[in-house]
Structure formats: structure tokens, C-alpha cells
Amino acid sequence: MSIENIVRIVAGFFILLSLALAHMMGQADLTQVSWMWFTAFVGLNLFQSGFTNFCPLVNILKKMGFKEAGASCN
């Protein structure tokens, strides 16, 4: 496992952890439809990309014509 993968896993974990802690402390209501779900989506994507090396944003950017040069998501 590369350093880049570990960084994505840790970043995704901390995003999800902060959401869970905010929810448990009553600062974020994840039972309602809100922008917090978008944050959870980003955290989950970061977390899974660390294990699978699949990053949806990379695919979107490639289709838009951007060139890959040392991107952390492959």
C-alpha cells in the first residue's frame, strides 16, 4: 500500500469520524436530508479510493481532456 493510499484512507476516515461525532453531540442531524450527506459522500469516496484506487473525479477530468501528471488518484 502506498503513502498516497494511506493518506486517502486516513483523510476519508477523519471526515466520516467528524460527521459521526458531530451527529452524536447533536451538532449535525444526519437523519434529515442536508449537505452533511454530501460531506459523507466525499469522505466515503476518499476512504474507498485508498483501498480500490478508483477515484471518480479522475475519470471525469480525463473525459474533460485534462492530462494526468502525478495525480494522487489513479
ROLO-950135 format. One record per residue: x, y, z of N, C-alpha, C, CB in turn; residue in one letter. Coordinates in steps of 0.001 Angstrom, whole numbers, plus 500000, padded with zeros to 6 digits. Glycine has a CB too. Layout:
XYZXYZXYZXYZA ...
END
This chain:
500846498832500000500000500000500000500892501233500000499037499997501215M 500569502190499141501405503385499009501019504446500036501292503961497593S 501894505415500184501640506538501089500393507293500647502857507492501138I 500222507470499326499053508191498807497758507473499185499147508340497276E 497763506150499118496566505394499505496269505565500990496740503904499172N 497309505506501798497126505661503245496597507057503565498456505405503994I 497108508074502876496636509444503096495147509549502765497451510448502239V 494715508948501647493290508996501286492435508249502302493072508404499887R 492912507106502779492164506337503771492020507136505062492858504988504050I 493109507712505536493075508479506785492197509726506623494510508883507213V 492323510433505501491506511633505279490020511279505246491914512330503964A 489673510229504519488277509800504471487768509381505833488112508661503495G 488595508663506588488207508225507928487934509415508837489294507341508536F 488806510430508799488617511588509673487397512417509274489861512463509654F 487091512501507998485866513182507569484650512453508121485790513265506024I 484625511129507963483495510343508468483427510380509989483596508897507988L 484579510326510657484616510396512114484075511739512610486049510180512622L 484469512832511965483988514145512402482484514263512213484703515264511634S 481948513698511139480495513695510947479800512871512028480138513147509558L 480333511709512324479735510848513352479766511529514717480470509496513418A 480886512158515063480990512846516348480044514041516422482425513304516587L 479938514797515336479008515929515309477578515441515460479160516730514005A 477259514326514842475912513761514951475632513298516385475741512584513966H 476591512629516992476408512129518365476300513266519376477566511209518752M 476974514390519114476930515532520035475727516442519763478224516340519928M 474915516096518756473728516885518456473991518114517606473089517302519716G 475184518211517022475524519381516216475176519190514745476999519693516355Q 474937517960514327474569517674512939473498516592512963475818517224512084A 472394516846512270471301515881512216471374515119510898469922516587512372D 471955513927510961472111513133509742470858512347509395473276512185509889L 469796512500510197468533511829509860467738512657508864467694511579511127T 468118513907508661467451514797507708468303514924506444467198516198508342Q 467644515211505345468368515458504098469081516801504247467397515454502846V 470391516787504118471159518020504270472473517893503498471429518325505775S 473241518976503534474541518976502868475542518098503587475079520385502766W 475224517661504788476119516749505515476265515429504761475588516490506946M 475222515041504040475298513795503263476308513935502124473905513417502698W 476454515133501572477471515367500543478862515190501150477321516790499926F 479049515700502360480324515532503059480600514058503322480324516317504381T 479560513320503703479716511880503920480090511178502615478418511275504498A 479496511597501510479808511026500199481278511249499846478902511640499116F 481768512453500080483173512768499798484093511926500687483450514282500015V 483749511816501968484556511011502882484591509549502489484034511142504286G 483426509023502109483373507618501679484173507393500403481922507182501462L 484101508340499460484880508199498228486373508231498508484514509300497238N 486805509129499379488219509165499747488641507847500385488498510333500705L 487833507366501306488143506138502027488237504947501078487088505873503098F 487245504775500196487256503622499296488355503746498245485897503471498613Q 488680504973497813489720505118496794491089504721497319489761506546496287S 491279504820498628492539504373499230492730502873499111492594504776500687G 491632502133499131491700500675499015491604500191497567490593500045499832F 490790500860496744490494500352495403491246501054494279489038500467495149T 491849502206494568492488503042493547491510503523492487493610502278492884N 490227503538492789489213504070491880488768505426492409487995503091491741F 489018506474491625488660507828492004487765508410490905489936508710492229C 486467508590491157485550509078490125485958510422489533484168509191490695P 486512511315490340486900512625489821487980512508488752487388513518490955L 488908511585488906489948511391487896489320511008486553490953510305488352V 488356510107486580487685509696485338486955510864484690486699508556485613N 486292511679485492485574512846484958486553513825484333484757513545486069I 487643514102485022488626515056484500489294514547483227489687515348485554L 489557513246483154490140512678481932489191512848480757490474511188482129K 487893512625480975486904512789479907486784514242479473485545512271480362K 487105515173480374487068516594480038488337517032479309486879517430481302M 489310516133479179490515516433478417491733516795479235490237517522477500G 491643516734480544492808517033481373493782515870481339492386517339482821F 495068516195481364496098515171481333496491514794482751497324515652480540K 496822513518482928497236513011484242498746513152484361496798511518484444E 499181513854485403500612514032485638500878513955487131501117515385485056A 501116512764487638501421512597489041500223512790489954502489513539489426G 499018512510489465497830512660490307497857511635491429496540512509489470A 497320511992492591497321511054493708496234509999493546497134511799495022S 495181510311492785494133509324492487494425508732491117492694509970492530C 494567507435491044494856506793489747493666506058489236496027505841489855N 
END
